[in-house]
Amino acid sequence: MVLGLGLATMLVGGYRALRQTDIKLILAYGTVSQLGFLTMVVGLGEPDAALAGLALLLAHGLFKATLFLVVGIIDHQAGTRDIRKLSGVFRSSRALAIVAAIGAASMAGIPPLAGFVAKESVFEAFVHYASEPAAGLWGPVILVGVVLGSILTFAYSARFMWGAFAVKPGVDPTPFKPIKPAFLAAPAILSLLTVAYGLWRRRWTAGSSRTRHCSCRRARTRPPPPDTWRCGTA
């Protein structure tokens, strides 16, 4: 039941995010979708899934805080959050667009950012769950649903970037006041943490995988212990 409700929340939230014209509402419904995703991960009830859920929660906090701060800056400097009115903001503030692109790419799960490494561990947990006989037909259904939800996540991440920064035909360039460095500092720091967390966790995961592989290889090649007791001996 928990997995079903989480999946429904993820899919409905992602679909609703694609229907919004306010960049803040795109992120808000995206948060609803991601909360459904987190509910599913925790609902698996496995230790690996719980750790993957914590990684996803941290990654989500980093990229979503970055993007909400970006939205606040756009609203303050341009006076609107409507994607039908925003046009050419990238040309007015390339630094803000780069910061937003890092956050949106992490939300979409693009490597090597925090969102990618977190979702990689989450998908590993779901694949393991789907391969268990006890999951039955429900396992593949959940796995397919998570893939569809991730496609929606990528789509509304792209819609956010297009709506906030792209040049739109037939729309006048949006007047955009210059941004003070101190105003941009908070989302910029969070975006750097998103990159650093992704690189660090990916390196740590790769090191752990190599350690497990070497341990398994040593276990397979270790000779059996000598017999210390034989039948028929006194």
N, C-alpha and C positions, 0 to 999 in steps of 0.2 A: 504493500500500500504506500509506504514511504517513497519507494522508487517510482511508483506510478505518478504520485502527486508531484514529486520533484521533476520528473520528465515533462509532465504537462505544463508546469510553471516555466520551465526552461524554454519550451517551444512557443508557448503563448507570449511570454515576455519578449522573446526574440522577434516574433512576428509583429507585435505591437510597436517595438522600437523602430521597425522599418516603415511604419505608417506615420511617424511623427514628423512635424516640420519645425519643431523647436529643438535646437541642439541639446538643451538641458533635458528635455523629455526623452530624447534618444538615449542619453546616458541613464536616465532614471529607469526606463523600461529594460535597458540592458542590465542594470543592477538586479532587477526582478528575475531576469533570465539566469544570471549568474548565481543568485541565491538558490534557485531551483537546482542548478548544477551541483552546488555545494551540498544541498540536501540529499541528492542522490549519492554522492560520494560517501558521506557520513552514513547514509542508510545501508551501505553494503555491510557494515559491521565488521570489517576486517582491519587488522592493525596497519597493513600497508595502505589501505584506502584512507584510514584516518590520518596518516602522515601526509598522504597526497592531498587530502582536503586542507590540512594546515598550510601546505605549500601554496595551494591555490588561493586560500584566504589571504595570505600575505601578498601574493602577486596581485590579486584583485584590489587590495587596499592601496598598493603603490600606483597602479595605472589608473584606477578610477579617481583617486584623489588628484592626480596630475590633470586628468581631463576635466574634472569639475572646476578646478582652479583656472584652467584655460577658458572654459565657458564664462566664468566670472569676469575674466579680463576682456574677452570679446564683448560681453554685454556692457561693461563699463566704458570701453573705448569706442565702440560702434553704436551703442544705444539700442541694439536689437539682437535677438537670438534666432530669428526666423530665417531658415535656409532659403526662403524665397526672396529675401531682401539682401542677404549677405552675398557679396561678390568681390573677388580680388583681394581678400584679406591676406592671402599669402604674399602678395606683392608689397603690402603695407608693413608686414612684420614677418620676415622669414624666420627669425629666431623663435617666435611663438609657434609657427607652423611646424618647425622641427621638433620642438618639445611635444606638441600635440601628436605628431606622427609617431614618436617613440611610444607614447602612451597608447595610442590606437593600435599600433602594431603589436604591442604586448597583449592588449585585449583580444586581438584577433588570433593570437597564438603563433606569431612569426618568430623564428629563431634569430638570434640566441637570447631573446629577452625573457624576463621572468615568467610571463604568461605562457610561453612555449614550454619551458622546462617543467612548470607546474602541471600543465595539461598533459604533457608526455607521461608523467607519473600517474595521473588520473586515468588516462586511457589504458595504461598497463594494468591498473587495478580492474578496470571494466572488462578488458580482454580475458584476464584471469578468471573473473566471475562468470563470464559467458561460457568459458570452456569447461566449467565444472558441471558434471551430470546433474547435480541437485538443482541447478538453475533452470533446467528444462528449456522450453521454448521462450520463456521470459528473458533469458540471458541474451540471445541474439536480438530480440526486440529492443531491449534496453540499449544495447550497443549501437544498433542502427539509429535509435532516437538520439543518442548522444552525438553521433556523427552529424545528423541533421541539425541539431542545436548548435553545433560548432560552425556549421556552414552559415547559419543565421547570424552567429556572432561575428564572423568575418564580414558578412554583408552589411550589418549595421555599423560596424567599425569603419568600413569604407564610406558608407553614407554620411557618417559624422564628418570625416575628413573632407569629403566633397562638399557637403553642405556648409561647412564653416569656412573653408579656405579657397575653394575653386572659383575660377572666373566663369560666370554663367551667361550664356548668350541672351541678349535682350534685357539684362539687368545692369543698371548703372553701378559703377564701382562704389563700394561702401566707404563713406568717410571714416577714417580710422586714425585716432589720435596716437602719437608716438608713445611707446611704453617705456617707463622708467625701468632701469635694470633691477632696482629693488622690488618692483612689482612682479617681475618675471622670475625672481630668484627662487621662490618656493616651488612652483611647478618644475623649474629646471633642475633643482636638487632632487626632487622625487623621480624625475625621468632618469637622472644619472644613477640613482639607487636601483631603478628598474633594470638598467643595463648591467650594473655590477652584480646584482642578485642573480640574474640569469646566467652570467658568465661563471660566477662562483659556484652556483648549484650544479651547473652542467659539468664543471670540472670535478666537483666533489662526487657527483653521480658516476661519472666515467671512472674515477679512481676506485669507487666502491665496487663497480662492476668488474674491473680488472682484478681486484682482490678476491672477489667471490670466484671468478673464473680460475685463478691460480690455485685457490684452495681446493676447488673441485677437481682440478687436474692432478694436484698432488695426492688427493684422496684416491683417485682412480689408479694412479701409478704406484702407490705405496704397496710393497709386497705384503702378503698375509703374514700374520704372526706365526712363529714356529709352533708346532704342536707340543704342548707340554704334558699331554696325557694321551695314551693310546690304549685301546681296548686290548685286553689279554695280557697286559704287563703287570708284574707284581709290584 
